[in-house]
């Protein structure tokens, strides 16, 4: 059977002065909606709780699956960047969600 990649989660834009970091998550199509993303996010939060104060995510407004995932994990919308991302020759909003650990 071998090893299968379910997905990945990463931290970026680390701000050590304010103990915050952005989080990105991606799950392979065949493993979506099975709880893997939420499990990865919760594991990351547990691992980082002692060193970080805040995690945040930037999500394209049409990505309702990702917005719902972060809401389920306790993240709250804290800002909206109007026409922030270009998609198919038009601009869409970016939603920032954050969680205090």
N, C-alpha and C positions, 0 to 999 in steps of 0.2 A: 504494500500500500504506500509506503514512503511517508515523507513529511509533507504536510499541506499547510500553506500559508492562509490563515483565516483573515488576517488584517494587520494593521500596524497603528501605533499611536506614538506621537512624538511631542516634545516640548520645544518651543522656539521663542525667540524674542525675550530671552531671560533678562529680567531687570533685578539684579541683586540688591540694589539700594532699597527698593520698595518691595522686595520679595514677591514678585509676580512673574507670571510666565503664560504664554499662549499655548494652547493645546490643539493639536490636529489629530484627526482619527479617520481611518479608512478601513472598510471591511469589503472583502471580495463579494461579488454579486450573489454567489450561491450560499453565502453564510449570513446574509442580511436578514434582519427581523427575527433573529434567533437568540438575542440577548448577548451576543459576543461584544458588541460595541459598549454597552452599558457595563458589562463585567470588566472590560479593559479600562474604561474611564474610572470606575470605582477603585480598581487596583492601583492605578496611577495616583489617584487622590490620596489613598491610604499611604502609599510610598512617599509622597511629597509633602504631606501635611506638616511634618516637623520642620521643614526648611522653607516652604512657601506659604504666603498669606493668601494669595489670590491666584486662581486660574481663570483664564478667559478664552473665548473662542470667537473668531470672526466667521460668519456664515452668510452665504448668499441668500437673500430673502426668499427666492423660490424653493430653496432646499428645506422643505417642511419636515422631511424625515430627520434631518440633522437637528433642526430646531426642536422638534419633539423629543429627541434623544437627550439633548442637553437640559431641557425643561424637566424631564423625568429624573435626571440626575441632580436636580436642585439648582440649576443655573437660572439666572434671571436676565432678561433683556435690560441692558444698561445704556444702550445707545444705538443709533441708526445713522449710517453714513449714506446720504442720498446720492444716487447715481454713482456709486463708488467703483463698481466692477463693470467691465465691458464684456458682454456676452452676445455673440452673433450680431455684431455691429450696432448694438444698442446698450445703454447703461442700466444697471440694476442696483438696488440698494444692498448694502452690507449690514447685517445685524451683529452687534457685539453682545455676547452673553458672558456673564461672570459668576463665579462662585467664591465666596470667602470660605476658606478651609478651616 
